[in-house]
Amino acid sequence: MIHTGNRFVALGKICEMTKCLMLDVDGVLVDGRPGDGQRWDRDLSEQMAVSSDALVEQFFKAEWSDVVTGKKDLLPTLSTVLKRIAPSVDAEELIVYWFEMDSRIVEAVLSDVRLARQKGIPVYLTTNQEHMRAAYLMQTMGLGDEVDGIVYSAKVGSKKPEPEFFTYAAQATGRQPEEMLLIDDTMSNIIGARSAGWNAAHWDGTERLWTILRRNIE
């Protein structure tokens, strides 16, 4: 089964027309703050009274791997960290700030996602996310209406570039590994996908998504 926003689709009944486009989210389709594209935590200290450096050290380096693979839940884990580094800050409020400040959809990429789907190419978000932000992407940001589904690390129980992630994603979309195309801005994920038998293209923002897609499916 694969998560498709508000529904689940049986294996083998999707991705039947051509290669599946497996699209990374952060740094590709979603990139930075809505207003200016800057990092979401650029003004974190001033606006939320949380040290970005402390959050990186105490949360992202120490806890994120377990959170993003579903071993720990985001809210209680972040709450525990904040008690140490910013006791006056509410974890739910910080999560709201984080998600809102990291939600700029790259319109040129979204336009090409729509074009790909119009041409019969299924598109799945393929991303290292925990459960809350995965839901935020698909529901609050409306990406569930723009893609065929999402494969994300907390649901899978492993993350890119681990082999188990790619095995799960291929099985969930009902395709052979060689029929999968990952576009991702992290080179280790590209290497991992290719090692799993996928096609993969590194995203650096210099070409249109549609150009890369055509080059890899024709």
Buried (B, 14 or more C-beta within 10 A) or exposed (E): EBBBBEEEBEEEEBBEEBBBBBBBBBBBBBBBBEEEEEBBBBBBBEEBEBBBEBBEEBBBEEBBBBBBBBEBBBBEBBBBBBEEBBEEBEBEEBBEBBBBBBBBBBEEBBEBBEBBBEEEBBBBBBBBBBBBBBBBBBEEBEBBEBBBBBBBBBBBEBBBBBEEBBBBBBBBBBBEBEBBBBBBBBEEBBEBBBEBBBBBBBBEEEEBBBEBBEEBBE
